[in-house]
């Protein structure tokens, strides 16, 4: 079964990915809030020759919103200009459009200026900035109680241009906030692309780790080695080198030469190794021989005898040594007292020893 640590790591990766997704969603909402509403509002000034000039403005937060079709009027200069006291303007009768008043910033609150303009009979108040803040536009704030007229804020330069147009029968039109369609499409497309990319990356991330998780579970179900009882049941040999000469035989796992008196374990395929090396291999890694890949738990395979099979065949586990003789003692896997000692020497291959 898969380890608890592996499952917790997998779940933690998915949780972190979910947190990333939530962060991307919040970022998208912030960008959408800041950029989606990008548009333009303006004060349009028309002269008697039907020529127009456009000036940016900012609607007040405490006054009614300008209608979608805009509202037009005739410009008047406030008296006093700051409109912090009741206006002394006399609105001429018979004007074709509602009267608008132009007011300077400063000396009192915005809502007081607009309220005084409304009390004097004006339908809209245009407040222009002071000279200290030439190009800045602000959103006028104040109390909306008792205020029914429109109010916008313009820059100082716009205010000077509008003051110059007062008294020439020029028409002033307040244009409401107009959404920039092209900009909106671009922002929506960008946000959509960001969201789709985040969803796809999350899908591939979860899919990849899910496949890895399933693969690790399948691998964990495969048998990794033999049990200790089967390993200890395999026969062992005591290696003896006669005369103390080097034999040239080595363990294929640790690549160390066999020394006299070392205990070796013999697999069914007749390959031998140090007991410690092969036991660790069979118990913790794989159940087959490291050399020929034959299953170590299977019975040894002996070829069937034929007419050409020799009467006596030297066991394959006997070590070939140069010049000097070597011996190996084999013990039974069940620990019986039967001990077989096998020796090899140059005289063993003579004809007199075979009879």
RODO-2510 file (C-alpha; in nm, 4 decimals, decimal comma):
residues 355
     n   res          X          Y          Z
     1     x     0,0000     0,0000     0,0000
     2     x     0,1203     0,3567    -0,0655
     3     x     0,2820     0,5348     0,2220
     4     x     0,0985     0,7962     0,4240
     5     x     0,3800     1,0405     0,3586
     6     x     0,3375     1,0046    -0,0196
     7     x    -0,0383     1,0604     0,0008
     8     x    -0,0005     1,3642     0,2264
     9     x     0,2590     1,5097    -0,0107
    10     x     0,0266     1,4590    -0,3054
    11     x    -0,2649     1,6207    -0,1199
    12     x    -0,0459     1,9111    -0,0100
    13     x     0,0534     1,9750    -0,3741
    14     x    -0,3133     1,9844    -0,4771
    15     x    -0,3932     2,2161    -0,1837
    16     x    -0,1105     2,4499    -0,2829
    17     x    -0,2401     2,4483    -0,6414
    18     x    -0,5883     2,5375    -0,5164
    19     x    -0,4400     2,8286    -0,3202
    20     x    -0,2649     2,9465    -0,6354
    21     x    -0,5953     2,9258    -0,8243
    22     x    -0,7736     3,1317    -0,5568
    23     x    -0,4965     3,3912    -0,5686
    24     x    -0,5196     3,4123    -0,9489
    25     x    -0,8964     3,4507    -0,9280
    26     x    -0,8661     3,7332    -0,6750
    27     x    -0,6009     3,9018    -0,8860
    28     x    -0,8261     3,8732    -1,1906
    29     x    -1,1147     4,0336    -1,0028
    30     x    -0,8921     4,3196    -0,8884
    31     x    -0,7621     4,3813    -1,2399
    32     x    -1,1148     4,3573    -1,3753
    33     x    -1,2387     4,6084    -1,1195
    34     x    -0,9574     4,8515    -1,1907
    35     x    -0,9493     4,8261    -1,5690
    36     x    -1,2887     4,7140    -1,6901
    37     x    -1,4479     5,0457    -1,6087
    38     x    -1,2031     5,2510    -1,8078
    39     x    -1,3999     5,5055    -2,0092
    40     x    -1,4379     5,8776    -2,0699
    41     x    -1,6550     6,1606    -1,9327
    42     x    -1,6359     6,5120    -2,0696
    43     x    -1,7674     6,8623    -2,0793
    44     x    -1,8467     6,9646    -2,4370
    45     x    -1,8457     7,3318    -2,5315
    46     x    -2,0256     7,4365    -2,8516
    47     x    -2,0022     7,7858    -2,9961
    48     x    -2,2411     7,9635    -3,2333
    49     x    -2,0498     7,8249    -3,5316
    50     x    -2,1277     7,4714    -3,4131
    51     x    -1,7597     7,4133    -3,3299
    52     x    -1,6984     7,1958    -3,0273
    53     x    -1,4270     7,1475    -2,7698
    54     x    -1,4058     6,8588    -2,5264
    55     x    -1,2729     6,8771    -2,1691
    56     x    -1,2363     6,5835    -1,9274
    57     x    -1,4364     6,5956    -1,6066
    58     x    -1,5232     6,3865    -1,3006
    59     x    -1,8786     6,3474    -1,1706
    60     x    -1,9491     6,4233    -0,8051
    61     x    -2,0220     6,1328    -0,5726
    62     x    -2,3126     6,3005    -0,3909
    63     x    -2,5181     6,4327    -0,6830
    64     x    -2,7526     6,2548    -0,9275
    65     x    -2,5887     6,0799    -1,2207
    66     x    -2,5921     6,2567    -1,5537
    67     x    -2,8463     6,0999    -1,7959
    68     x    -2,7146     5,8732    -2,0686
    69     x    -2,8082     6,1289    -2,3352
    70     x    -2,6199     6,4072    -2,1539
    71     x    -2,7546     6,7422    -2,0410
    72     x    -2,6962     7,0807    -2,2096
    73     x    -2,7128     7,4335    -2,0690
    74     x    -2,5886     7,7924    -2,0832
    75     x    -2,2780     7,8827    -1,8846
    76     x    -2,2812     8,1493    -1,6108
    77     x    -2,0043     8,2664    -1,3762
    78     x    -2,0824     8,2352    -1,0075
    79     x    -2,1071     8,5499    -0,7955
    80     x    -1,9179     8,5109    -0,5628
    81     x    -1,6926     8,2812    -0,7644
    82     x    -1,6289     8,0325    -0,4839
    83     x    -2,0066     7,9966    -0,4161
    84     x    -1,9455     7,9618    -0,0447
    85     x    -2,2216     8,2152     0,0259
    86     x    -2,5641     8,2598    -0,1389
    87     x    -2,5207     8,3491    -0,5055
    88     x    -2,6221     8,6936    -0,6291
    89     x    -2,6645     8,5848    -0,9897
    90     x    -2,9837     8,6855    -1,1692
    91     x    -3,0784     8,4220    -1,4245
    92     x    -3,2162     8,5814    -1,7411
    93     x    -3,5621     8,4694    -1,8413
    94     x    -3,6283     8,3153    -2,1796
    95     x    -3,2994     8,1262    -2,2211
    96     x    -3,3438     7,8261    -2,4497
    97     x    -3,1453     7,5923    -2,2201
    98     x    -3,1126     7,5412    -1,8432
    99     x    -2,8512     7,7597    -1,6667
   100     x    -2,5166     7,6104    -1,5584
   101     x    -2,2874     7,7851    -1,3126
   102     x    -1,9065     7,7813    -1,3090
   103     x    -1,7572     7,7755    -0,9545
   104     x    -1,3987     7,7827    -0,8284
   105     x    -1,2625     7,5362    -0,5743
   106     x    -1,1730     7,6317    -0,2171
   107     x    -1,2978     7,8169     0,0919
   108     x    -1,5804     7,5658     0,1707
   109     x    -1,7042     7,2155     0,1092
   110     x    -1,8207     7,0902    -0,2292
   111     x    -2,1726     7,0099    -0,1123
   112     x    -2,2170     7,3655     0,0159
   113     x    -2,1132     7,5118    -0,3207
   114     x    -2,3557     7,2858    -0,5076
   115     x    -2,6384     7,3598    -0,2602
   116     x    -2,5926     7,7360    -0,3032
   117     x    -2,5965     7,6930    -0,6818
   118     x    -2,9164     7,4930    -0,6603
   119     x    -3,0803     7,7526    -0,4357
   120     x    -2,9937     8,0214    -0,6929
   121     x    -3,1844     7,8278    -0,9651
   122     x    -2,8990     7,6627    -1,1530
   123     x    -2,9444     7,3113    -1,2947
   124     x    -2,5760     7,2098    -1,2853
   125     x    -2,2559     7,3228    -1,1137
   126     x    -1,9117     7,2954    -1,2759
   127     x    -1,6340     7,3249    -1,0166
   128     x    -1,2837     7,3843    -1,1479
   129     x    -0,9607     7,3127    -0,9622
   130     x    -0,7299     7,5673    -0,8057
   131     x    -0,4134     7,6850    -0,9731
   132     x    -0,1967     7,4822    -0,7331
   133     x    -0,3318     7,1594    -0,8892
   134     x    -0,3445     7,2487    -1,2572
   135     x    -0,4203     6,9129    -1,4184
   136     x    -0,5597     6,7037    -1,1305
   137     x    -0,9138     6,5698    -1,1249
   138     x    -1,0814     6,4579    -0,8029
   139     x    -1,4156     6,3030    -0,7159
   140     x    -1,6086     6,5571    -0,5133
   141     x    -1,7583     6,4130    -0,1943
   142     x    -2,0184     6,5524     0,0419
   143     x    -2,3661     6,5083     0,1799
   144     x    -2,6354     6,4348    -0,0827
   145     x    -2,9146     6,5623     0,1412
   146     x    -3,1345     6,8123    -0,0421
   147     x    -2,9234     6,8212    -0,3606
   148     x    -3,1025     6,7535    -0,6908
   149     x    -2,8778     6,9160    -0,9527
   150     x    -2,5773     6,7777    -1,1414
   151     x    -2,2187     6,8585    -1,0492
   152     x    -1,8858     6,7828    -1,2157
   153     x    -1,5240     6,8645    -1,1403
   154     x    -1,2798     6,9919    -1,4048
   155     x    -0,9168     7,1025    -1,4094
   156     x    -0,7954     7,4583    -1,3674
   157     x    -0,7107     7,4857    -1,7382
   158     x    -1,0605     7,3694    -1,8314
   159     x    -1,2085     7,6220    -1,5897
   160     x    -1,0170     7,9069    -1,7548
   161     x    -1,1346     7,7968    -2,0980
   162     x    -1,4974     7,7801    -1,9801
   163     x    -1,4747     8,1217    -1,8115
   164     x    -1,3625     8,2650    -2,1440
   165     x    -1,6747     8,1214    -2,3104
   166     x    -1,9236     8,2746    -2,0644
   167     x    -2,1604     8,5335    -2,2200
   168     x    -2,1118     8,4339    -2,5851
   169     x    -2,4256     8,2206    -2,6080
   170     x    -2,2059     7,9107    -2,6075
   171     x    -2,3717     7,5817    -2,5243
   172     x    -2,2168     7,3568    -2,2602
   173     x    -2,3061     6,9877    -2,2559
   174     x    -2,2233     6,7496    -1,9738
   175     x    -2,1538     6,4049    -2,1196
   176     x    -2,1947     6,1094    -1,8795
   177     x    -1,9493     5,8346    -1,8238
   178     x    -1,9097     5,6515    -2,1578
   179     x    -1,7620     5,3041    -2,1459
   180     x    -1,4783     5,2418    -2,3869
   181     x    -1,5945     4,9298    -2,5697
   182     x    -1,2593     4,8473    -2,7291
   183     x    -1,0813     4,8749    -2,3967
   184     x    -1,3430     4,6570    -2,2293
   185     x    -1,3056     4,3867    -2,4938
   186     x    -0,9296     4,3875    -2,4483
   187     x    -0,9561     4,3597    -2,0707
   188     x    -1,2170     4,0833    -2,0840
   189     x    -1,0044     3,8911    -2,3341
   190     x    -0,6967     3,9218    -2,1143
   191     x    -0,8817     3,8097    -1,8028
   192     x    -1,0398     3,5186    -1,9910
   193     x    -0,7016     3,4082    -2,1243
   194     x    -0,5545     3,4248    -1,7747
   195     x    -0,8407     3,2206    -1,6296
   196     x    -0,8234     2,9561    -1,9056
   197     x    -0,4461     2,9248    -1,8640
   198     x    -0,4842     2,8807    -1,4887
   199     x    -0,7539     2,6134    -1,5312
   200     x    -0,5504     2,4213    -1,7907
   201     x    -0,2331     2,4351    -1,5829
   202     x    -0,4254     2,3076    -1,2813
   203     x    -0,5765     2,0232    -1,4857
   204     x    -0,2405     1,9065    -1,6212
   205     x    -0,0781     1,9439    -1,2780
   206     x    -0,3413     1,7313    -1,1051
   207     x    -0,3462     1,4793    -1,3911
   208     x     0,0303     1,4350    -1,3858
   209     x     0,0499     1,3819    -1,0122
   210     x    -0,2521     1,1531    -1,0203
   211     x    -0,0777     0,9293    -1,2736
   212     x     0,2395     0,9288    -1,0663
   213     x     0,0392     0,8451    -0,7558
   214     x    -0,1349     0,5542    -0,9294
   215     x     0,1954     0,4275    -1,0662
   216     x     0,3529     0,4290    -0,7220
   217     x     0,0559     0,2345    -0,5851
   218     x     0,0866    -0,0272    -0,8579
   219     x     0,4598    -0,0612    -0,7996
   220     x     0,4035    -0,0967    -0,4281
   221     x     0,1760    -0,3967    -0,4902
   222     x     0,4417    -0,5864    -0,6844
   223     x     0,6456    -0,8392    -0,4819
   224     x     0,9818    -0,6828    -0,4085
   225     x     1,1675    -0,9754    -0,2586
   226     x     1,1584    -1,3161    -0,0927
   227     x     1,0680    -1,3840     0,2654
   228     x     1,3404    -1,4641     0,5150
   229     x     1,2350    -1,8289     0,5536
   230     x     1,2764    -1,9045     0,1821
   231     x     1,6092    -1,7228     0,1665
   232     x     1,7516    -1,9104     0,4654
   233     x     1,6374    -2,2380     0,3097
   234     x     1,8814    -2,1961     0,0216
   235     x     2,2015    -2,4043     0,0558
   236     x     2,5277    -2,2533     0,1754
   237     x     2,8956    -2,3300     0,1064
   238     x     3,2117    -2,2777     0,3059
   239     x     3,4822    -2,1653     0,0672
   240     x     3,8299    -2,3151     0,1194
   241     x     4,1354    -2,2303    -0,0855
   242     x     4,4029    -2,5013    -0,0623
   243     x     4,7559    -2,3652    -0,0401
   244     x     4,6469    -2,0035     0,0216
   245     x     4,6694    -1,9037    -0,3467
   246     x     4,4271    -1,6565    -0,5026
   247     x     4,1392    -1,8282    -0,6768
   248     x     4,0156    -1,5494    -0,9038
   249     x     3,6583    -1,6189    -0,7919
   250     x     3,4587    -1,3194    -0,6708
   251     x     3,1124    -1,2207    -0,5552
   252     x     2,9184    -1,0587    -0,8425
   253     x     2,7438    -0,8203    -0,6022
   254     x     3,0271    -0,6675    -0,3977
   255     x     3,3018    -0,7614    -0,6519
   256     x     3,5286    -0,8865    -0,3730
   257     x     3,7386    -1,2042    -0,4118
   258     x     3,6349    -1,5046    -0,2088
   259     x     3,8607    -1,5820     0,0875
   260     x     3,9079    -1,9115     0,2599
   261     x     3,6493    -1,9715     0,5305
   262     x     3,3851    -1,7342     0,3907
   263     x     3,0284    -1,8553     0,3829
   264     x     2,8590    -1,8455     0,0422
   265     x     2,4997    -1,9067    -0,0581
   266     x     2,4174    -2,1129    -0,3661
   267     x     2,1095    -2,0245    -0,5756
   268     x     1,9104    -2,2799    -0,7807
   269     x     2,0824    -2,1506    -1,0928
   270     x     2,4187    -2,2640    -0,9404
   271     x     2,5495    -1,9072    -0,8981
   272     x     2,7024    -1,8348    -0,5579
   273     x     2,7508    -1,5118    -0,3633
   274     x     2,8482    -1,3923    -0,0195
   275     x     2,5690    -1,4772     0,2226
   276     x     2,5340    -1,1179     0,3410
   277     x     2,5288    -0,9789    -0,0141
   278     x     2,2767    -1,2187    -0,1657
   279     x     2,0507    -1,2239     0,1414
   280     x     2,0163    -0,8471     0,1338
   281     x     1,9481    -0,8598    -0,2401
   282     x     1,6778    -1,1273    -0,2124
   283     x     1,5083    -0,9790     0,0957
   284     x     1,5000    -0,6105     0,0075
   285     x     1,5309    -0,5841    -0,3701
   286     x     1,4410    -0,8666    -0,6083
   287     x     1,3750    -1,2392    -0,5900
   288     x     1,5883    -1,3371    -0,8897
   289     x     1,9583    -1,4044    -0,9436
   290     x     2,1583    -1,0847    -1,0083
   291     x     2,3526    -1,2621    -1,2878
   292     x     2,1082    -1,4736    -1,4894
   293     x     1,7742    -1,3320    -1,3585
   294     x     1,6418    -1,6781    -1,2779
   295     x     1,3856    -1,6903    -0,9975
   296     x     1,5676    -1,7819    -0,6781
   297     x     1,2546    -1,9379    -0,5288
   298     x     1,2182    -2,1914    -0,8112
   299     x     1,3623    -2,5409    -0,8078
   300     x     1,6933    -2,5974    -0,9892
   301     x     1,6598    -2,7066    -1,3498
   302     x     1,8718    -3,0066    -1,4505
   303     x     1,8988    -3,1156    -1,8160
   304     x     1,7633    -3,4607    -1,8914
   305     x     2,0219    -3,7373    -1,9310
   306     x     2,1108    -3,8563    -2,2805
   307     x     2,3479    -4,1130    -2,4280
   308     x     2,6246    -3,8524    -2,4377
   309     x     2,5817    -3,7425    -2,0765
   310     x     2,9027    -3,8263    -1,8743
   311     x     2,8691    -4,0722    -1,5925
   312     x     3,0328    -3,8310    -1,3484
   313     x     2,9954    -3,4568    -1,3819
   314     x     3,1735    -3,2186    -1,1550
   315     x     2,9267    -2,9910    -0,9724
   316     x     2,9100    -2,6462    -1,1242
   317     x     2,9601    -2,4803    -0,7893
   318     x     3,3124    -2,6195    -0,7571
   319     x     3,5596    -2,3364    -0,7961
   320     x     3,8285    -2,3666    -1,0584
   321     x     4,1640    -2,2602    -0,9236
   322     x     4,5004    -2,2331    -1,0968
   323     x     4,7656    -2,4930    -1,0103
   324     x     4,6659    -2,5326    -0,6453
   325     x     4,3549    -2,7071    -0,5222
   326     x     4,0542    -2,5512    -0,3590
   327     x     3,7730    -2,7071    -0,1600
   328     x     3,4181    -2,6186    -0,0722
   329     x     3,1988    -2,7661     0,1946
   330     x     2,8224    -2,7727     0,1326
   331     x     2,5713    -2,7873     0,4129
   332     x     2,2102    -2,8789     0,3756
   333     x     1,9521    -2,6002     0,3956
   334     x     1,7818    -2,7582     0,6956
   335     x     2,1007    -2,7761     0,8956
   336     x     2,1437    -3,1547     0,8860
   337     x     2,4820    -3,2946     0,9910
   338     x     2,5442    -3,4305     0,6436
   339     x     2,8455    -3,2438     0,5059
   340     x     2,9842    -3,2927     0,1573
   341     x     3,3376    -3,1835     0,0911
   342     x     3,4330    -3,1390    -0,2720
   343     x     3,7908    -3,0900    -0,3792
   344     x     3,9382    -3,0172    -0,7158
   345     x     4,2974    -3,0697    -0,8181
   346     x     4,4911    -3,1435    -1,1405
   347     x     4,4836    -3,5174    -1,0660
   348     x     4,1000    -3,5192    -1,0490
   349     x     4,0705    -3,5108    -1,4249
   350     x     4,2863    -3,8209    -1,4834
   351     x     4,1274    -4,1362    -1,6068
   352     x     4,2181    -4,3422    -1,3017
   353     x     4,0125    -4,1234    -1,0718
   354     x     3,7048    -4,1559    -1,2910
   355     x     3,6879    -4,5340    -1,2548
***
